[in-house]
Amino acid sequence: MKAITTTALIAFALMLAGCNTVRGMGQDIQKAGEKIEDASKKK
């Protein structure tokens, strides 16, 4: 359980570092949501 938590925290930190700003993070989340929406429409 500890390894999963540590891995999740590291992944989250890397994601935030890649976004650089709150605005960038919002755009990344929006794009991810659009990809999921597009994938669900194709099925």
PyRosetta script that sets phi, psi and omega in degrees:
from pyrosetta import init, pose_from_sequence

init()
pose = pose_from_sequence("MKAITTTALIAFALMLAGCNTVRGMGQDIQKAGEKIEDASKKK")
pose.set_psi(1, -37.9)
pose.set_omega(1, -179.6)
pose.set_phi(2, -65.3)
pose.set_psi(2, -37.5)
pose.set_omega(2, -179.7)
pose.set_phi(3, -66.3)
pose.set_psi(3, -38.9)
pose.set_omega(3, 179.2)
pose.set_phi(4, -65.1)
pose.set_psi(4, -43.7)
pose.set_omega(4, 179.3)
pose.set_phi(5, -63.0)
pose.set_psi(5, -44.4)
pose.set_omega(5, 179.1)
pose.set_phi(6, -62.5)
pose.set_psi(6, -44.5)
pose.set_omega(6, 179.3)
pose.set_phi(7, -62.6)
pose.set_psi(7, -42.4)
pose.set_omega(7, 179.4)
pose.set_phi(8, -63.8)
pose.set_psi(8, -41.9)
pose.set_omega(8, 178.9)
pose.set_phi(9, -65.0)
pose.set_psi(9, -40.9)
pose.set_omega(9, 178.3)
pose.set_phi(10, -64.8)
pose.set_psi(10, -44.2)
pose.set_omega(10, 178.9)
pose.set_phi(11, -62.3)
pose.set_psi(11, -41.7)
pose.set_omega(11, 179.1)
pose.set_phi(12, -64.1)
pose.set_psi(12, -42.2)
pose.set_omega(12, 178.9)
pose.set_phi(13, -63.4)
pose.set_psi(13, -41.5)
pose.set_omega(13, 178.4)
pose.set_phi(14, -65.7)
pose.set_psi(14, -38.5)
pose.set_omega(14, 178.1)
pose.set_phi(15, -63.1)
pose.set_psi(15, -44.6)
pose.set_omega(15, 179.6)
pose.set_phi(16, -65.8)
pose.set_psi(16, -38.5)
pose.set_omega(16, 179.2)
pose.set_phi(17, -65.1)
pose.set_psi(17, -35.0)
pose.set_omega(17, 179.0)
pose.set_phi(18, -70.5)
pose.set_psi(18, -28.0)
pose.set_omega(18, -177.9)
pose.set_phi(19, -79.6)
pose.set_psi(19, -33.6)
pose.set_omega(19, 178.6)
pose.set_phi(20, 73.1)
pose.set_psi(20, -40.5)
pose.set_omega(20, -177.8)
pose.set_phi(21, -137.2)
pose.set_psi(21, 165.8)
pose.set_omega(21, 176.9)
pose.set_phi(22, -63.9)
pose.set_psi(22, -39.6)
pose.set_omega(22, 178.8)
pose.set_phi(23, -62.6)
pose.set_psi(23, -44.3)
pose.set_omega(23, 178.5)
pose.set_phi(24, -62.8)
pose.set_psi(24, -38.8)
pose.set_omega(24, 178.7)
pose.set_phi(25, -64.7)
pose.set_psi(25, -41.2)
pose.set_omega(25, 178.0)
pose.set_phi(26, -62.2)
pose.set_psi(26, -40.6)
pose.set_omega(26, 178.6)
pose.set_phi(27, -66.2)
pose.set_psi(27, -40.4)
pose.set_omega(27, 178.5)
pose.set_phi(28, -62.5)
pose.set_psi(28, -43.2)
pose.set_omega(28, 179.8)
pose.set_phi(29, -65.8)
pose.set_psi(29, -39.7)
pose.set_omega(29, 179.0)
pose.set_phi(30, -63.4)
pose.set_psi(30, -44.2)
pose.set_omega(30, 179.3)
pose.set_phi(31, -63.3)
pose.set_psi(31, -40.2)
pose.set_omega(31, 178.3)
pose.set_phi(32, -63.5)
pose.set_psi(32, -41.1)
pose.set_omega(32, 177.7)
pose.set_phi(33, -63.6)
pose.set_psi(33, -39.4)
pose.set_omega(33, 178.4)
pose.set_phi(34, -65.1)
pose.set_psi(34, -39.3)
pose.set_omega(34, 178.5)
pose.set_phi(35, -63.5)
pose.set_psi(35, -42.9)
pose.set_omega(35, 178.9)
pose.set_phi(36, -64.3)
pose.set_psi(36, -42.3)
pose.set_omega(36, 179.2)
pose.set_phi(37, -62.3)
pose.set_psi(37, -44.7)
pose.set_omega(37, 178.9)
pose.set_phi(38, -61.9)
pose.set_psi(38, -41.9)
pose.set_omega(38, -179.6)
pose.set_phi(39, -64.6)
pose.set_psi(39, -37.2)
pose.set_omega(39, -179.2)
pose.set_phi(40, -72.6)
pose.set_psi(40, -28.4)
pose.set_omega(40, 178.8)
pose.set_phi(41, -73.4)
pose.set_psi(41, -27.8)
pose.set_omega(41, -178.3)
pose.set_phi(42, -72.5)
pose.set_psi(42, -21.9)
pose.set_omega(42, -176.6)
pose.set_phi(43, -80.8)
pose.dump_pdb("model.pdb")
